[in-house]
Amino acid sequence: MVKRGAFLLVLCLVFLSIGTASAAEYTHVIANSEDWRDVYSTLRYADIIGAGKDFLVSTRHGPLLLNGISKENDVLVVSSRTVPYVFNYQDLVSGRGFRSADEKVVGSANLELINEKELGGIKNFVIVGDNYGYNAIAVAPYAAINNAWVFFANRANVDEIDSIMANRKVDEVLIYGFVEREAKQTLAHYNPEIIDTGDRFKDNIEIVKKFLKIRPTEQVLLTNGEFIEKELMTGVNPILFTGKENVPSQISDYLSSSDIQVGVLVGSDLVGAATNIRRSTGISVIVKFARGARAPTGAVAAVENLDLFYLPIPIMQLSLHSAKYNRATSQLELTYHSESNIPVFFKGTITPTSGGEEGTRIGDVDPIFIAPNDYKTVSYPDVEFNGESLTLDVFTLYGDTSSSLEKILEARVDAEIVNILDRCDIEIDSVKFSKPRQQFLVKVKNIGDIDCWVDIELSAVLIDGIPTTLGSDGSVQIKAGKSKNVVIDQEMSDADLDANPFVDVIVYYGEREDSLVKVQRGRFELKIETISFVTIGLIALIVVIVAAFFILFFLWRRRKKEEGW
């Protein structure tokens, strides 16, 4: 009897162990988080373990999502500890009759799922920044076919990332796009490959080329990098960015010269850009814009929108603030207003019409820089106009780099007729960089008899080896006959400063704050300030206080001696 009991106990333990093992082999994973990094990492985890994958996009989406998943699945729900869409989602899943349902609650799916035992063999890593999601979307197919984990690195979490990687035999590390300097420095000992041209479309092309070396194909997925969709994460095809409204030239040029024959557009909002791609490159474009309904309401099979999880993106919005024709100078003056939270470049084409007749078209040869929330006036000289009214058709392309003009501003406006002579006169005195304050200081002198407004731009400043345009935070007023340092905040390493012995300065200036119609350029030696005047003043004050103390102490002792102490 004892032997028989022992046998039954062992048999039960075997069955229990088999059941436990089966439960651990999840066949479907669901991301339950409002944090895009959790969603992205959960989908990457599901792909690595060979499971199906889905994600919630709202609280109401929770029950609907389950209608599209087979009940013959062992489901793992990865839920955010702080921002889940549905609390205790596991119970809802269990109640729908799935074979099994577990839930893993995470603080950061990106840093925690990589430590799961199923991912113990991961040796390849892709590092992207966590500010904007488009870089993560661009590398998703490459990470999938290279069996790599994608880390979202910043200065706060890079030490933990380094610790995770240090416990593995790392084969390959790729740093893609903009990653904070501190993070790159911490991970430099892995000798990473770096793709960072300063242009996300050029970076995108480079990662597509790496994909095609491993898995040649004649088909790409087309998107703008603003959302997660399941097919984008699979690695079946590389992802090529279309741009939001206009297709950047580097993308259309690459498609024209490549072997790509078919583009699958994911999402219906980009049909305009995809049409431009088809016309300019000749490739076929297929649009994936919907899926079968998971809750049909009639006899005819309905469709519903794709599940899209939208990512944080930079805000790029440009508007035309004013249009003026100045009879005194025969200049057309267009003032743009950037409502963006990042620097923007724009390039305009203007078609004037007067008296029903179309005039000579004018425009910008090179893209023009405008700082966040700033105004920029572009003047076009020698514009002939003799009528009473002037109508302008404005077509302006803009984007986050000079070669990535992906958005379009179109406007038809009547130009205001003015007659103004701008008497503002300035000169650029010097340019220095304050290391304690991490600021450029451009000293400008108003040499005229009237107050002036100035806006400063530093072009092609090398930061981490990438030419970067910097701008002051709005225009600054300088009183007649006075000088002022115009400040531009920018972190610069010693290597950056060594790479910029000279800087190119552009000053836009004028009497009217919103119409800086004059421009002055210059190239100046960059002087380095290692200690600020404030610090010097504090040191001097301390020296004076200490010296005064000793003098008073000496006088006090002499007085006491004279009194016989």
C-alpha positions in Angstrom: 0.0 0.0 0.0 2.9 2.4 0.8 4.5 1.7 -2.5 1.2 2.1 -4.3 0.6 5.5 -2.5 4.1 6.7 -3.3 3.6 5.8 -7.0 0.3 7.7 -7.1 1.9 10.7 -5.5 4.7 10.7 -8.0 2.2 10.3 -10.9 0.2 13.3 -9.6 3.4 15.4 -9.4 4.3 14.5 -12.9 0.8 15.5 -14.2 1.0 18.7 -12.2 4.4 19.6 -13.6 3.1 18.9 -17.1 0.1 21.1 -16.5 2.3 23.9 -15.1 4.6 23.7 -18.1 1.7 23.9 -20.5 0.3 27.0 -18.7 3.7 28.7 -19.0 3.8 28.2 -22.8 1.5 31.1 -23.6 0.1 31.1 -27.1 -1.4 34.7 -27.0 -0.2 37.8 -25.2 -2.2 41.0 -24.6 -0.7 44.4 -23.6 -2.9 46.2 -21.1 -1.2 49.6 -20.7 -1.5 53.3 -21.7 2.3 53.5 -21.9 3.4 52.9 -25.5 6.7 51.5 -24.4 4.9 48.7 -22.5 2.8 48.0 -25.5 5.8 47.9 -27.9 7.8 45.7 -25.5 4.9 43.3 -24.9 4.5 42.8 -28.7 8.2 42.2 -29.1 8.1 39.7 -26.2 5.1 37.8 -27.9 7.0 37.6 -31.2 10.1 36.2 -29.5 8.2 33.4 -27.7 6.2 32.7 -30.9 2.8 33.7 -29.4 -0.1 35.7 -31.0 -0.4 39.3 -29.8 -2.9 42.1 -29.3 -3.1 45.3 -27.3 -5.8 47.4 -25.8 -6.4 51.0 -27.0 -9.1 52.0 -24.5 -11.0 50.7 -21.6 -14.1 49.9 -23.7 -11.8 48.0 -26.1 -11.2 45.3 -23.4 -14.2 43.1 -24.0 -14.3 43.7 -27.8 -10.7 42.6 -28.3 -11.4 39.1 -26.9 -14.1 38.5 -29.5 -11.3 38.2 -32.1 -9.1 35.7 -30.2 -9.6 31.9 -30.3 -10.7 30.3 -27.0 -8.1 27.6 -27.7 -5.4 29.9 -26.3 -3.3 30.2 -23.2 -3.4 33.9 -22.6 -0.9 36.1 -20.8 -2.0 39.6 -20.0 0.9 42.1 -19.4 -0.6 44.9 -17.4 0.9 48.2 -16.3 1.1 48.7 -12.5 0.2 52.4 -12.8 -1.7 52.9 -16.1 -3.6 49.8 -17.2 -6.7 50.4 -19.4 -8.6 47.6 -17.5 -7.9 46.7 -13.9 -7.8 42.9 -13.2 -8.2 42.2 -16.9 -7.2 38.6 -16.2 -10.7 37.9 -14.6 -12.4 39.2 -17.7 -10.2 37.0 -19.9 -10.8 33.9 -17.7 -14.6 34.5 -17.7 -14.6 34.3 -21.6 -13.6 30.6 -21.5 -10.0 30.7 -22.7 -7.9 27.6 -22.0 -5.9 29.5 -19.4 -5.3 33.1 -18.4 -2.5 34.7 -16.4 -1.5 38.2 -15.7 1.9 39.8 -15.2 1.9 43.3 -13.7 4.9 45.4 -14.6 6.4 48.7 -13.7 8.3 48.8 -17.0 7.7 46.0 -19.5 10.8 47.1 -21.4 13.1 46.5 -18.5 11.3 43.5 -16.9 10.1 41.2 -19.8 13.7 40.9 -21.1 14.5 39.1 -17.8 11.9 36.4 -18.4 13.5 33.0 -18.8 12.1 32.6 -22.4 14.3 35.6 -23.4 17.4 34.3 -21.7 19.0 33.6 -25.1 18.7 37.1 -26.5 22.1 38.4 -27.4 21.3 41.2 -29.8 20.1 44.6 -28.8 18.8 47.8 -30.5 18.9 51.0 -28.5 16.5 53.9 -29.3 15.5 57.0 -27.4 12.2 57.2 -25.5 11.2 60.7 -26.5 9.4 59.8 -29.7 8.1 56.5 -31.0 8.9 56.7 -34.7 12.5 55.4 -34.2 11.1 52.4 -32.4 8.7 51.7 -35.3 11.5 52.0 -37.8 13.7 49.3 -36.1 10.9 46.9 -35.3 11.2 44.7 -38.5 15.0 44.6 -38.2 14.8 43.6 -34.5 12.3 40.9 -35.3 14.4 39.2 -38.0 17.6 39.7 -35.9 16.1 38.3 -32.7 16.9 41.5 -30.9 15.4 43.3 -27.9 14.7 47.0 -28.3 15.6 49.1 -25.3 14.3 52.6 -24.7 17.3 54.3 -23.2 17.7 57.6 -21.4 20.1 59.0 -18.8 17.9 57.8 -16.0 17.6 54.1 -16.9 20.8 53.4 -18.9 22.6 52.0 -15.9 19.9 49.4 -15.4 20.0 48.6 -19.2 23.8 48.2 -18.9 23.4 45.9 -15.9 21.0 43.7 -17.8 23.2 43.5 -20.9 26.3 42.8 -18.7 24.8 39.5 -17.5 24.6 38.2 -21.1 26.9 37.4 -23.9 26.2 40.3 -26.1 26.8 39.8 -29.8 25.4 42.9 -31.4 24.4 46.4 -30.3 22.8 49.0 -32.6 22.1 52.5 -31.4 19.5 54.0 -33.7 18.4 57.7 -34.1 18.7 60.3 -31.4 19.8 58.8 -28.0 20.9 61.0 -25.1 24.6 61.5 -24.9 24.9 60.0 -21.4 23.2 56.8 -22.6 25.5 56.5 -25.6 28.5 57.1 -23.4 27.5 54.4 -20.9 26.9 51.8 -23.6 30.0 52.7 -25.7 32.0 49.8 -24.2 29.8 47.4 -26.3 31.3 49.0 -29.5 27.8 49.6 -30.9 27.0 50.4 -34.5 25.4 53.8 -34.7 22.8 55.0 -37.2 22.1 58.7 -36.5 22.3 61.1 -39.4 20.2 63.7 -37.7 17.4 63.0 -40.3 14.9 60.3 -39.4 14.1 59.6 -43.1 17.8 59.0 -43.9 18.1 56.8 -40.7 15.0 54.9 -41.9 16.6 54.1 -45.3 19.7 52.8 -43.6 17.8 50.4 -41.3 15.8 49.2 -44.4 19.1 48.5 -46.2 20.3 46.4 -43.2 17.0 44.5 -43.2 17.2 43.7 -46.9 20.8 42.3 -46.5 19.3 39.7 -44.2 15.9 39.2 -45.9 15.7 40.5 -49.5 12.1 41.4 -50.5 10.4 43.5 -53.1 7.7 44.7 -50.7 7.7 47.3 -47.9 5.2 48.5 -45.4 4.4 52.2 -45.6 3.6 54.3 -42.6 4.6 57.6 -40.9 5.8 56.1 -37.6 3.1 57.7 -35.5 1.3 54.5 -34.3 1.8 50.8 -33.5 -0.1 48.3 -35.5 0.4 44.5 -35.3 1.7 44.0 -38.8 4.3 46.7 -38.4 5.9 44.6 -35.6 6.2 41.2 -37.4 9.4 41.6 -39.4 7.8 40.1 -42.6 8.6 43.3 -44.4 10.7 46.4 -43.6 9.0 49.7 -42.8 9.5 52.8 -44.9 8.2 56.2 -43.8 6.0 58.1 -46.2 5.9 61.4 -44.5 2.7 62.9 -43.2 1.5 64.8 -46.3 4.4 65.2 -48.7 6.9 62.5 -49.5 10.5 63.6 -48.7 12.8 63.5 -51.7 15.2 61.0 -50.1 12.4 58.4 -49.7 11.1 58.8 -53.2 14.7 58.7 -54.6 15.5 55.6 -52.6 12.3 53.8 -53.9 13.1 54.8 -57.5 16.6 53.3 -57.2 15.7 50.2 -55.2 14.2 46.8 -56.2 11.0 47.6 -54.2 7.9 46.9 -56.3 5.0 47.0 -53.8 4.2 49.2 -50.9 1.5 48.2 -48.3 0.1 51.3 -46.7 -1.0 50.8 -43.2 -3.8 53.2 -42.1 -6.0 55.4 -44.3 -4.7 58.8 -43.2 -1.7 58.6 -45.5 -3.4 57.9 -48.8 -2.3 61.2 -50.1 1.4 60.6 -49.4 1.1 57.1 -50.8 -0.5 58.4 -54.0 2.5 60.7 -54.4 4.8 57.7 -53.9 3.0 55.7 -56.6 3.1 58.6 -59.1 6.8 59.6 -58.4 8.3 56.1 -58.2 5.9 53.8 -60.1 5.6 51.1 -57.4 2.2 49.6 -56.7 0.5 50.7 -53.5 -2.0 48.6 -51.5 -3.9 50.2 -48.7 -4.6 48.3 -45.4 -7.2 50.4 -43.7 -9.7 48.1 -41.8 -10.3 44.6 -40.4 -13.3 42.3 -40.0 -15.7 43.4 -37.3 -15.4 41.5 -34.0 -19.0 42.4 -33.0 -21.1 42.1 -36.2 -24.5 43.8 -36.0 -26.2 42.7 -39.2 -26.5 40.0 -41.9 -23.7 41.6 -43.9 -20.2 41.2 -42.6 -19.1 44.6 -41.3 -15.6 46.0 -41.0 -14.0 48.2 -38.3 -11.0 50.3 -38.0 -7.6 48.8 -37.4 -6.3 48.7 -33.8 -3.8 51.5 -33.7 -1.9 52.6 -30.6 -0.7 56.2 -31.2 2.7 57.2 -30.1 4.2 60.5 -28.8 5.4 62.6 -31.7 6.8 66.1 -32.0 4.3 68.8 -32.7 4.9 70.4 -36.1 2.5 73.1 -37.0 3.3 76.1 -39.2 0.9 79.0 -40.1 1.1 82.1 -42.1 1.0 85.0 -39.7 0.9 87.9 -42.2 1.6 88.9 -45.8 2.6 92.4 -46.6 3.7 94.3 -49.7 6.0 97.2 -48.8 5.9 99.9 -51.5 8.8 101.7 -50.0 11.2 98.8 -50.7 9.3 96.9 -53.4 9.5 93.9 -51.1 7.0 91.2 -50.4 7.2 90.3 -46.7 5.8 86.9 -45.5 5.8 86.2 -41.8 5.4 82.6 -40.6 4.5 81.5 -37.1 5.7 78.2 -35.7 3.3 76.5 -33.3 5.7 73.6 -33.0 7.5 72.3 -30.0 10.6 71.5 -32.0 12.7 73.5 -34.5 11.2 73.4 -38.0 12.5 74.1 -41.5 10.3 75.4 -44.3 10.5 76.2 -48.0 7.8 78.3 -49.7 6.6 78.9 -53.2 4.5 82.0 -53.7 2.4 82.8 -56.8 1.2 86.5 -56.8 -2.0 87.6 -58.7 -2.9 91.2 -59.3 -5.7 92.6 -61.5 -6.7 89.1 -62.5 -3.2 88.4 -63.9 -0.8 85.9 -62.5 2.6 87.4 -61.8 6.1 85.9 -61.6 6.3 83.0 -59.2 8.8 83.5 -56.3 10.1 81.3 -53.5 12.9 80.0 -51.3 15.9 78.4 -52.8 17.0 76.7 -49.5 14.9 75.7 -46.5 14.6 78.3 -43.7 14.9 77.6 -40.0 12.3 78.7 -37.4 12.6 78.1 -33.7 9.7 76.6 -31.6 6.9 79.1 -31.0 8.8 81.8 -33.0 8.1 84.1 -35.9 10.2 84.3 -39.0 9.8 86.9 -41.8 11.0 86.1 -45.3 11.5 89.1 -47.6 11.4 88.8 -51.4 12.9 91.9 -53.1 12.2 93.5 -56.4 8.6 92.4 -56.6 6.8 94.6 -59.2 3.3 95.6 -58.2 1.4 98.6 -59.5 -2.2 97.7 -58.8 -4.5 98.3 -55.8 -4.6 94.7 -54.5 -2.3 91.7 -54.4 -3.4 88.1 -53.8 -0.9 85.4 -52.9 -1.2 81.6 -53.3 1.3 80.2 -50.8 2.5 76.6 -51.0 5.0 75.8 -48.2 6.6 72.5 -47.3 8.0 72.1 -43.8 9.5 69.4 -41.6 11.8 68.8 -38.7 15.0 68.8 -40.8 16.0 70.7 -43.9 15.7 67.5 -46.0 12.5 66.1 -44.4 9.8 68.5 -45.6 6.9 66.2 -45.1 4.1 68.6 -44.2 2.3 71.1 -46.4 0.9 74.6 -45.6 -1.4 76.0 -48.3 -3.0 79.4 -48.1 -4.6 82.0 -50.4 -4.3 85.5 -48.8 -4.6 89.1 -49.7 -1.4 91.0 -49.0 -1.6 94.1 -46.8 -0.1 97.1 -48.6 2.3 99.1 -46.4 4.8 101.9 -47.0 7.6 101.5 -44.3 11.3 102.2 -44.3 13.0 100.1 -41.6 15.7 102.3 -39.9 17.1 99.5 -37.7 20.9 99.1 -37.8 23.0 96.6 -35.8 26.3 94.9 -35.7 27.4 91.5 -34.3 30.2 92.1 -31.8 31.2 88.6 -30.6 30.1 85.0 -29.9 31.1 83.0 -26.8 30.0 79.8 -25.1 29.6 79.7 -21.3 30.5 76.2 -20.0 29.0 76.8 -16.5 25.6 77.9 -18.0 25.7 75.8 -21.2 24.7 78.7 -23.2 25.8 80.5 -26.4 26.0 84.3 -25.9 25.9 86.4 -29.1 26.7 90.0 -28.3 24.8 92.4 -30.6 25.1 96.2 -30.6 22.4 98.5 -31.8 24.3 101.2 -33.7 21.2 103.1 -34.9 18.9 105.7 -33.4 15.9 103.5 -32.9 15.1 100.5 -30.8 15.6 97.2 -32.7 14.3 93.6 -32.3 16.7 90.8 -33.1 16.4 87.0 -33.6 19.6 84.9 -33.7 20.4 81.7 -35.6 23.6 79.6 -35.4 23.8 77.4 -38.5 25.7 74.1 -38.9 26.9 73.8 -35.3 28.5 70.3 -35.0 26.9 68.5 -32.1 28.0 64.8 -31.8 29.4 65.3 -35.3 26.0 66.3 -36.8 25.4 69.8 -38.2 22.7 71.3 -36.2 20.9 74.7 -36.5 20.2 76.5 -33.2 18.0 79.5 -32.6 17.2 82.0 -29.8 14.0 81.7 -27.9 12.0 84.4 -29.7 13.1 87.9 -30.6 14.9 90.3 -28.2 14.7 94.1 -28.0 17.9 96.1 -27.9 17.6 99.8 -27.1 19.2 102.4 -29.4 22.9 102.7 -28.8 23.0 99.7 -26.4 24.4 96.2 -26.6 22.9 92.9 -25.4 23.9 89.3 -25.1 21.3 87.1 -26.9 21.2 83.7 -25.2 20.8 80.3 -26.9 20.6 77.3 -24.5 22.5 74.2 -25.7 24.5 71.5 -24.0 28.0 71.2 -25.5 30.7 68.7 -24.6 34.4 69.5 -24.8 34.5 67.5 -28.0 31.7 69.6 -29.5 33.4 72.8 -28.5 36.7 71.6 -30.1 34.8 70.8 -33.3 33.4 74.4 -33.5 36.3 76.8 -33.4 34.2 79.2 -35.5 30.4 79.6 -35.8 28.2 81.0 -38.5 25.7 83.6 -37.2 22.6 84.9 -38.9 20.7 87.8 -37.3 17.2 88.7 -38.4 16.3 92.2 -37.2 14.0 95.1 -37.6 11.9 97.9 -36.0 8.8 95.7 -35.8 8.9 92.6 -33.6 6.8 90.5 -35.9 8.5 91.7 -39.1 12.3 91.3 -38.9 12.9 92.1 -42.5 16.6 92.7 -42.3 19.3 90.0 -42.3 23.0 90.1 -41.3 25.4 87.2 -41.5 28.9 86.6 -40.1 31.4 84.0 -39.1 33.0 84.4 -35.7 35.6 82.8 -33.5 33.9 81.0 -30.6 35.3 82.1 -27.3 34.9 79.8 -24.4 33.9 81.1 -20.9 35.0 78.6 -18.3 33.8 80.7 -15.4 30.9 83.0 -15.4 30.9 86.6 -14.3 28.4 85.7 -11.6 30.8 83.2 -10.2 33.6 85.7 -10.4 31.4 88.2 -8.6 30.6 85.7 -5.9 34.3 84.8 -5.4 35.2 88.5 -5.2 32.4 89.1 -2.7 33.6 86.2 -0.5 37.2 87.5 -0.7 36.1 91.0 0.4 34.0 89.5 3.3 36.9 87.4 4.5 39.4 90.3 4.1 37.0 92.5 6.1 36.6 89.9 8.8 40.4 89.6 9.3 40.8 93.4 9.3 38.1 93.8 11.9 39.5 91.0 13.9 43.0 92.6 13.8 41.7 95.9 14.8 39.7 94.3 17.6 42.8 92.5 19.0 44.9 95.7 18.8 42.3 97.6 20.7 42.1 95.0 23.4 45.9 95.1 23.7 45.8 98.8 24.1 43.2 98.4 26.8 45.5 96.0 28.7 43.8 92.7 27.9 
